Amino acid sequence: EALNLIHTLGSKLPVTEETCRKLHLLTRGEIWDAGKYKEKDSDIIEKRANGSSSIRFRTVSAKQTPKAMRQLHTAWEDAVKETEMHRVITLAAYNLDFLCIHPFRDGNGRVSRLLVLLQCYHAGIEVGRYISMERLIEQNKERYYETLKLSSEGWHEGKHNPWHYINFLCFIIKSAYKEFEERLGQMPQPRGEKTEIVKKAVAGFSGDFSVADLQKKLPGVSVDMIRRILKDMQAERVVECLSRGRSAKWRKTLN
């Protein structure tokens, strides 16, 4: 339901405290504190393979959480108005602060990833509609936790370095676009479209050209397809073949 809400409303859904609580409510279902800030302090615990554990990060106290969340969203609104800062940097910095505040007893990670998706819509980045960035983060969770750990050090004192985490989210968004492009490349093209693509490429040559020259321009069209289309164009007297063999040269006719 939370994903449907974001995909349906997109940038019309504001990034506010109310939205944060709404997303938490939708993801936590019937849990007693769904949609409510934590009532007790809850630190992030690191569990080791030998069974021991330690506090990895002390989050904002339950008492200070409402104030911290108000300040976070005031800072977000101010940052959105700042035209010189790229919106991806802004959303990544917001996300880091959200995770350090850790406003809910449980489910903070899921809400933070939903907020990344929502804020991408606000930034005009809609690749999340087609590629799950939450899945990409899960597939790179070791790097996710490592960059989060590095960027949260010194956060309470304002001496942290957010760029580890910012760069990680930039990597996730870039990976989403790369996967989207790969999926598009695997889609079958409509009949006749490749013929038009080859004809346009031929029209772009001012002198002699070869099949290899066309291949460089059209990596998505097979050699056999290029040769067949050239023969058809030759029959139509649009092009002429100047020599034979694999490196044969072709030229547009003067018709």
N, C-alpha and C positions, 0 to 999 in steps of 0.2 A: 504493500500500500504506500509506503514511503517513497519508493522509486516511482510509482505511478503518479504520485502527487508532484514530484519534481519534474518528471518528463511532461506532464500535462500542463503545468503552469510555467515551467522554465523560469525566465528572469522576472516574471510577474510575482513569483513567490519571494518575498523580501528576506534578506539575511538578518534576522532579529532573534532576540531571546525567545520570543514566542514560537518562532519557527524551529529553533533548536529543541525546545520542549515538545513540540508537536512531532518532530521526527523521532525523538526518543520514545514518545508514547506509541507511535505506530510500529516501531521496531521491537518494543518490549512487551506488547500485548497486554496480558492480564496481570503482569507483575505488579505488586502493590505500590511500588514507587515509580512506575512508568510515567514519564513526563515531569518528574519532580527532581529538583536538585538534591544532592546527597545531604543526609542529616548528620552523618558522622564523618570524621576525617578518614580518608582512604588513600594510602600511599601506593605507589607502583612497586610491586615486589618482584624481584628477580629470583627464579628458582633454578638451581644448578643440577647437573646430572647426578651428583652424589647425594641429592636429597636435601642439601642445605639451601638456605635462602637468605636474602638480605634486601634492604630497602634500596631500590635503584634510584627512585626519585620521590621526593616529598611534594605532593601536590598542594594546591591552595586549600586551606582549611575549609571545613563546611561553613563556618561562620562568615568567612570572607568571600565565599563563592558568589553570592548574588552581586556583591559590589564588583568583583573581578569580571563577571559576565557583562555587567553594565558598561564597565570601562572598555572591555573588548569590543563591544558593538559601537560604542562611541568612536573608538579608534578606527574601526572598519568604515564607518560613515565618512570620517574625515579623509581616510586614505582613498576612498572611491572618488572623492572630489579632486584628489591630487593627480593632475594629468601627466606629470613627468614620470611617475612610477608605473611600470607595467603591471597590469591587473593580475598576472600570474604570480608575480612576487608578492603582491598584496594578499592574495588568497592563501598562498603557502605560509606566509607569516601569521595570518589569522589562524590557520589550521594548527600550526605549532603552538600558539598561545592557548588555543582551545584544549589541546591535549595536555598541556602543562597545568592548566586550571583543573581539568578532570572533573567537570561539574556534576556528573552523575555517579551514583554508586557503582553502576555497571553499564556496559554498552557504549562507552565513550568512543571507542575505536570505530564502531559501525556508524555512529552519528557523524563523526569527523569525516569519514569517507563519503557519506551522503552530502555533507556540506561542501566538500571539494567539487562534487558533481554539480550542485546547485550554483556555486560560485563560478564555475566554468561557464554555465549558461549566462550568468551576469556579465562575464567577460567576452561573450560572443563565441565561446568555444563549445560547439555542439557535438563533438565527436563521441561524447559519452552517451549519446542517444543510440549509437550503433555498436560501440565497443565498451565493455564493462571495465572501467578504471579500477573498480573495487577488486575485480579478478586479477588485474595486472599487479596491484599492490600486494595481493595475497601471494601471487607467484614470485614476488620479490620481497617477501616478508623479512628475510634476514637483513637485507639492505635497509629496509624500512625501519626496523628496530635499531639498527646500528646508527643510522643518520639521526633518528629521533633522540637516541642517547647522547650523541655528540652535540646536537643543537640545544638540548635542554640543560646542559651543564652551565651553571652560572645564571640560569634564567631568573631566579628570584632576585638576584642582585643586579639584573639588567646587564650582565657581562657575557651573555651567551652569544654564540655564533650561529645565526639561523640559516646560513647558506648551505650547510650540509643537507638539511631537510628541504630547503627551497629547491636545490639542485635535484634532489630525489623526485620531487613532484613534477619538475620540468621533464625529467626523464620519463615518468609515467605518462604524461600528456603526449610527449613525442612518440612513445611506444604505441599509444592508442592510435595516433594518426598513421604510423607506419603499418600497423595491422589493418587499418581501414583501407589504406591504399592497396595492400596486398589482396584483400578480399575483392576490391573493385577490379583488380587485374585478372582475377580468376573468373569473373562473370563473362559468359558468352556474349559476344557483340552481335547486334542485329544483322541479319543477312544483308549483304551489300555494303555494309559500313566500311569493311576493310578495303574494298575496292575503291571507295571514295577517298579513303585515307591515302592509299598508294597514289592515286591520280593527283591528289593535291601535292604530295611530296614531289612527284615528277614535275609538276608545274612550277615548283620552286627552284628547279635547277636552271641556270642560265646557259650552261654548256653541256659537254659530255658527262655522263654518269654511268655507274655500274650497279649491279645488283648489290654489291657490298656497300656502296654509298647509301642505297635505300635502306639496307639493313640497319645501318648506324642511326638513321633517322626514325626507323620503325621497328624497334626491338620486339614489339608485340605481334608482328606479322611474320609468318614463316617464310623461308626462302622459296619453297615450292609455290606458295601463294603469290609472292612477288613476281616470280617468273611467269606464272599463268596469267596474271593480270597484264604484264608487259606484252605477252603474246597477243592477248585480246586487243590491247591498245595498238599493237603493230598491225593487226588485221584491220583495225579501224583507221589506219594510216595517221595515227596521232604521234607515234614514235617510230624510229627506225633503228635497227641493230647494225652497228658499224663493224663488228668483228665477231668471231666465234670463241667458244671456250668459257671457262669459269670467270675469267676477268674481262669478258666482253663489254664493250662500251656501247651505250645507247645515247640517242639524241632525240629531242623533240623535232617534229617536222615543222615546216614553215607554213603549213595550212592554217 
